Amino acid sequence: MELKQLIGRIEPLDERAMSAAQHRQNTLTKPPGSLGRLETLSIQLAGMRGQERPKFKHKAVIVMAADHGVTAEGVSAYPAEVTPQMVQNFLHGGAAINALARTAGARVVVVDMGVAAELPPHAGLISRKIGLGTANIARSPAMSQEQALQSVLAGAEVVLDESRKGLDVVALGDMGIGNTTPSAAVACAILGTAPEAIVGRGTGVDEAGLLRKRRVVQQALDVNRPNPHDGLDVLAKVGGFEIGGLVGVIIAAAGRRIPVVLDGFITTAAALIAVQLAPGVRPYLIASHCSEEEGHGRMLAHLKVQPLFNYGLRLGEGSGAALALPVIEAAARVLDEMATFAEAGVSGQ
């Protein structure tokens, strides 16, 4: 499997399916447009799936986990040891994402992309480990170009494997202490924006920590000089293994007409890289929410995607994306299960 082949499989949204969905929406037992974004979302979903009346029975939250050498710069309120501990929590069903995924009727797929510890085998853990965490981006590139490509292809493989089990929509999640710092560096590189406009408090650093984090992001950009027109270069120089994995998930999912639900800051950084590499993925992106993290709104605006809600979330893990899954299914069910005026014997306008 090559990246070029994955990108080549991405097709535009199906205009025929969208037109048919629009026609059906206009004949359902309600005033046209009265369900607002549920209607427009249902039409977008029809175009993504290539089906007039798409159904979403098989839902998954893919949580990519990895560590980051930049934590040595004091950019997180939590120690790096928390990453493997939280992975274990995911596997035992005790994290927020587990509760939210159960609510949405979605399976949680946990992937070790580069946790800086050897995790014990577990039936629910997929190992695609590229390395024991990235290098410190404030001092050197996060990874080699080869590792960057490897991480993207590994993420794509996870989607291909999961699609064999049934996959109608994929929600993105992440885990990695310190990962808002490389994500901010990715955003600054691609958007051409200063750290002050992007970098936030992440896990909750204080004012001194925020200033330090901004300096670290600027230092990472100065030291590595990522090429904003080369997504793999940005990933290799200032990204993370789980970010690369998420890039692969996005590209492979779009190539299989599977809608991709973004979570917060980290998954949106991955989307920035994915769109840079494969512009055709953009129509397959659904933004679940706008994070409390500084700069997330700017990233979503750059991608030209409008979040479904804003609940003040800043956890990650795929929490916002999982919350969006019932809304997505509701939009599809309205399109599929509501009766038309003719079917219901109701007088239309």
C-alpha positions as CSV (number, residue, x, y, z in Angstrom):
1,M,0.0,0.0,0.0
2,E,1.4,3.4,-1.0
3,L,0.2,6.8,0.0
4,K,-0.3,7.8,-3.6
5,Q,-2.7,4.9,-4.1
6,L,-4.6,5.8,-1.0
7,I,-5.0,9.4,-2.1
8,G,-6.0,8.3,-5.6
9,R,-9.0,6.4,-4.3
10,I,-10.7,9.6,-2.9
11,E,-13.6,10.6,-5.0
12,P,-15.8,13.8,-4.9
13,L,-19.1,13.6,-3.0
14,D,-21.8,11.8,-5.0
15,E,-23.9,14.6,-6.6
16,R,-26.6,12.2,-7.7
17,A,-27.1,10.9,-4.1
18,M,-27.1,14.4,-2.8
19,S,-29.7,15.6,-5.3
20,A,-31.9,12.6,-4.5
21,A,-31.5,13.3,-0.7
22,Q,-32.4,16.9,-1.2
23,H,-35.5,16.0,-3.2
24,R,-36.6,13.6,-0.4
25,Q,-36.0,16.2,2.3
26,N,-38.2,18.6,0.4
27,T,-41.1,16.1,0.4
28,L,-40.9,14.9,4.0
29,T,-43.7,15.8,6.4
30,K,-42.3,19.1,7.6
31,P,-41.8,22.6,6.2
32,P,-38.7,22.5,4.0
33,G,-35.6,23.6,6.0
34,S,-37.3,23.4,9.3
35,L,-34.8,20.9,10.7
36,G,-31.9,23.2,9.9
37,R,-28.5,21.7,9.9
38,L,-29.9,18.2,10.4
39,E,-31.2,18.5,6.8
40,T,-28.0,19.9,5.3
41,L,-25.9,17.3,7.2
42,S,-28.1,14.5,5.9
43,I,-27.5,15.6,2.4
44,Q,-23.8,15.8,3.0
45,L,-23.8,12.3,4.4
46,A,-25.7,11.0,1.3
47,G,-22.9,12.5,-0.8
48,M,-20.2,11.0,1.3
49,R,-21.6,7.6,1.3
50,G,-22.9,7.7,-2.2
51,Q,-26.4,6.6,-1.0
52,E,-29.7,8.5,-1.1
53,R,-30.6,7.2,2.3
54,P,-27.4,6.3,4.2
55,K,-27.5,4.3,7.4
56,F,-25.0,4.3,10.2
57,K,-25.1,1.0,12.0
58,H,-21.4,0.5,12.4
59,K,-19.6,3.3,14.3
60,A,-16.1,3.4,15.7
61,V,-13.9,5.8,17.6
62,I,-10.3,5.3,16.7
63,V,-8.1,6.6,19.5
64,M,-4.4,7.0,18.5
65,A,-1.9,7.1,21.4
66,A,1.8,8.3,21.5
67,D,4.3,10.2,23.5
68,H,6.2,13.3,22.8
69,G,9.8,14.3,23.6
70,V,8.8,17.9,23.9
71,T,7.3,17.2,27.4
72,A,10.9,17.6,28.6
73,E,10.4,21.4,28.0
74,G,7.7,21.5,30.7
75,V,4.8,22.1,28.3
76,S,2.2,19.9,30.1
77,A,0.6,19.9,33.6
78,Y,0.9,16.1,33.6
79,P,3.9,13.8,33.4
80,A,4.5,11.6,30.4
81,E,3.7,8.5,32.5
82,V,0.0,9.4,32.2
83,T,-0.1,8.3,28.6
84,P,0.4,4.5,29.1
85,Q,-1.8,4.7,32.2
86,M,-4.7,6.3,30.3
87,V,-4.3,3.7,27.5
88,Q,-4.9,1.0,30.1
89,N,-7.9,3.0,31.3
90,F,-9.3,3.0,27.7
91,L,-8.7,-0.7,27.4
92,H,-10.6,-1.4,30.7
93,G,-13.5,0.9,29.7
94,G,-13.1,3.5,32.4
95,A,-12.4,6.7,30.5
96,A,-14.7,9.4,29.3
97,I,-14.4,8.2,25.7
98,N,-15.6,4.7,26.8
99,A,-18.7,6.1,28.4
100,L,-19.5,8.4,25.5
101,A,-18.9,5.7,22.9
102,R,-21.2,3.3,24.7
103,T,-23.8,6.1,24.7
104,A,-23.4,6.4,20.9
105,G,-23.3,2.7,20.3
106,A,-19.8,2.9,18.9
107,R,-16.8,0.6,19.4
108,V,-13.5,2.1,20.7
109,V,-10.4,1.1,18.8
110,V,-7.2,1.8,20.8
111,V,-4.0,2.1,18.8
112,D,-0.5,2.3,20.2
113,M,1.3,4.5,17.6
114,G,4.3,5.4,19.8
115,V,3.7,5.2,23.6
116,A,7.0,5.6,25.4
117,A,6.5,2.3,27.2
118,E,6.1,-1.4,26.3
119,L,2.4,-1.9,26.9
120,P,1.2,-5.4,28.0
121,P,-0.7,-7.4,25.4
122,H,-4.4,-6.8,25.4
123,A,-7.1,-8.1,23.1
124,G,-8.4,-4.6,22.5
125,L,-5.0,-3.0,21.8
126,I,-3.7,-2.6,18.3
127,S,0.1,-2.1,18.2
128,R,1.4,0.0,15.3
129,K,4.3,1.5,17.4
130,I,6.7,3.6,15.3
131,G,9.0,4.3,18.2
132,L,9.1,5.1,21.9
133,G,7.8,8.6,21.5
134,T,9.0,11.3,19.3
135,A,12.2,13.4,19.7
136,N,12.0,16.8,21.3
137,I,10.8,19.2,18.6
138,A,12.3,22.2,20.4
139,R,15.8,20.6,19.6
140,S,15.3,18.5,16.5
141,P,12.8,17.0,14.1
142,A,10.1,14.9,15.8
143,M,10.8,12.0,13.5
144,S,12.4,11.0,10.2
145,Q,10.6,11.4,6.9
146,E,10.4,7.6,6.7
147,Q,8.7,7.4,10.1
148,A,6.3,10.1,9.1
149,L,5.2,8.1,6.1
150,Q,5.2,4.9,8.1
151,S,2.8,6.5,10.7
152,V,0.4,7.6,8.0
153,L,0.3,4.2,6.3
154,A,-0.1,2.5,9.7
155,G,-3.2,4.6,10.4
156,A,-4.6,3.8,7.0
157,E,-4.1,0.1,7.7
158,V,-6.2,0.4,10.9
159,V,-9.1,1.8,8.9
160,L,-8.8,-0.9,6.2
161,D,-8.9,-3.5,9.0
162,E,-11.8,-2.0,10.8
163,S,-13.8,-1.5,7.6
164,R,-13.8,-5.3,7.2
165,K,-15.8,-5.5,10.5
166,G,-18.2,-2.9,9.2
167,L,-17.6,0.8,9.4
168,D,-20.1,3.5,8.3
169,V,-18.5,6.5,10.2
170,V,-15.3,7.0,12.1
171,A,-14.7,9.4,15.0
172,L,-11.1,10.5,15.7
173,G,-9.6,10.4,19.1
174,D,-6.1,10.9,20.6
175,M,-4.0,10.4,23.7
176,G,-0.5,11.7,24.3
177,I,0.7,13.9,27.1
178,G,2.2,17.1,25.6
179,N,0.5,16.6,22.2
180,T,-1.2,20.0,22.1
181,T,2.4,21.5,21.6
182,P,3.2,19.6,18.4
183,S,-0.4,20.1,17.2
184,A,0.0,23.9,17.7
185,A,3.3,23.8,15.8
186,V,1.6,22.0,13.0
187,A,-1.2,24.6,12.9
188,C,1.2,27.5,13.0
189,A,3.3,26.0,10.2
190,I,0.3,25.3,7.9
191,L,-1.7,28.5,8.7
192,G,1.4,30.7,8.8
193,T,0.2,32.0,12.2
194,A,2.2,33.1,15.2
195,P,2.1,30.9,18.3
196,E,0.2,33.6,20.3
197,A,-2.8,33.0,18.1
198,I,-2.8,29.3,18.4
199,V,-1.2,28.0,21.6
200,G,-3.5,27.4,24.5
201,R,-3.3,25.9,28.0
202,G,-3.7,22.3,26.9
203,T,-4.0,20.2,30.1
204,G,-4.3,23.4,32.1
205,V,-0.8,25.0,32.5
206,D,-0.6,28.2,34.4
207,E,0.3,31.6,32.9
208,A,4.1,30.9,33.1
209,G,3.5,27.6,31.5
210,L,1.5,29.1,28.7
211,L,4.3,31.6,27.9
212,R,6.8,28.8,28.0
213,K,4.7,26.7,25.7
214,R,4.5,29.5,23.2
215,R,8.2,30.0,23.3
216,V,8.7,26.2,22.7
217,V,6.4,26.2,19.7
218,Q,8.3,29.2,18.2
219,Q,11.6,27.5,18.9
220,A,10.4,24.3,17.2
221,L,9.4,26.2,14.1
222,D,12.7,28.1,14.1
223,V,14.8,25.0,14.6
224,N,13.0,22.8,12.1
225,R,11.6,25.1,9.5
226,P,8.8,22.9,8.3
227,N,7.6,23.4,4.7
228,P,3.9,24.4,4.9
229,H,3.3,23.1,1.4
230,D,4.6,19.6,2.3
231,G,2.4,17.8,4.8
232,L,4.8,15.0,5.4
233,D,7.6,17.5,6.1
234,V,5.4,19.3,8.7
235,L,4.5,16.0,10.3
236,A,8.1,14.8,10.4
237,K,9.5,18.0,11.8
238,V,7.0,19.1,14.4
239,G,4.3,16.4,14.5
240,G,3.7,13.2,16.4
241,F,3.2,9.5,15.7
242,E,-0.5,9.6,16.7
243,I,-1.0,12.7,14.6
244,G,0.5,10.8,11.6
245,G,-1.8,7.8,12.4
246,L,-4.8,10.1,12.4
247,V,-3.7,11.5,9.0
248,G,-3.8,8.0,7.6
249,V,-7.2,7.3,9.1
250,I,-8.6,10.4,7.5
251,I,-7.2,9.7,4.0
252,A,-8.1,6.0,4.0
253,A,-11.6,6.7,5.4
254,A,-12.3,9.3,2.7
255,G,-11.1,6.8,0.1
256,R,-13.8,4.4,1.3
257,R,-16.5,7.0,1.4
258,I,-16.5,6.9,5.2
259,P,-17.4,10.2,7.0
260,V,-14.7,11.4,9.4
261,V,-15.7,13.1,12.6
262,L,-13.1,15.4,14.0
263,D,-12.7,15.8,17.8
264,G,-10.6,18.7,19.1
265,F,-7.3,20.4,18.7
266,I,-5.1,17.4,18.0
267,T,-7.4,15.6,15.5
268,T,-7.9,18.9,13.7
269,A,-4.1,19.4,13.4
270,A,-4.1,15.9,11.7
271,A,-6.8,17.1,9.4
272,L,-4.7,20.1,8.4
273,I,-2.0,17.8,7.3
274,A,-4.4,15.4,5.6
275,V,-6.0,18.2,3.6
276,Q,-2.5,19.5,2.6
277,L,-1.6,16.0,1.3
278,A,-5.0,15.1,-0.2
279,P,-7.4,18.1,-0.7
280,G,-10.1,15.7,-1.7
281,V,-10.6,14.6,2.0
282,R,-12.0,18.0,3.0
283,P,-15.7,17.2,2.0
284,Y,-15.5,14.1,4.1
285,L,-14.7,16.0,7.4
286,I,-17.4,16.7,10.0
287,A,-16.3,19.0,12.9
288,S,-18.0,17.8,16.1
289,H,-17.3,20.9,18.2
290,C,-15.1,23.9,18.8
291,S,-12.6,23.2,21.6
292,E,-11.8,25.6,24.4
293,E,-8.2,25.3,23.3
294,E,-6.8,28.5,21.8
295,G,-6.7,28.5,18.1
296,H,-9.0,25.6,17.4
297,G,-11.6,27.9,15.8
298,R,-8.9,29.3,13.4
299,M,-8.0,25.8,12.4
300,L,-11.6,24.9,11.7
301,A,-12.1,28.1,9.7
302,H,-9.0,27.2,7.6
303,L,-10.6,23.8,6.9
304,K,-13.9,25.5,6.1
305,V,-15.8,23.2,8.4
306,Q,-18.5,24.4,10.9
307,P,-18.7,22.6,14.2
308,L,-22.0,21.0,15.2
309,F,-21.8,22.3,18.8
310,N,-19.7,24.1,21.5
311,Y,-19.9,22.5,24.9
312,G,-16.6,24.0,26.3
313,L,-14.8,20.7,25.8
314,R,-11.0,20.3,26.0
315,L,-10.4,16.7,27.0
316,G,-9.5,15.0,23.7
317,E,-9.7,11.2,23.6
318,G,-12.4,11.6,20.9
319,S,-15.0,12.8,23.5
320,G,-16.5,15.5,21.3
321,A,-16.5,13.3,18.2
322,A,-18.3,10.6,20.1
323,L,-20.9,13.1,21.3
324,A,-21.5,14.0,17.6
325,L,-22.2,10.5,16.5
326,P,-25.9,10.4,17.7
327,V,-26.5,13.7,15.9
328,I,-25.1,12.3,12.7
329,E,-27.2,9.2,13.0
330,A,-30.2,11.3,13.8
331,A,-29.7,13.3,10.6
332,A,-29.6,10.1,8.6
333,R,-32.6,8.6,10.3
334,V,-34.7,11.7,9.7
335,L,-33.9,11.4,6.0
336,D,-34.6,7.7,5.9
337,E,-37.4,7.1,8.3
338,M,-39.6,10.2,8.1
339,A,-42.6,9.7,5.8
340,T,-43.2,11.9,2.8
341,F,-46.4,13.9,2.5
342,A,-47.6,11.4,-0.1
343,E,-46.7,8.3,2.1
344,A,-48.4,9.8,5.2
345,G,-51.5,11.0,3.4
346,V,-50.8,14.5,4.7
347,S,-51.7,17.5,2.6
348,G,-48.6,19.4,1.4
349,Q,-48.3,23.0,0.4
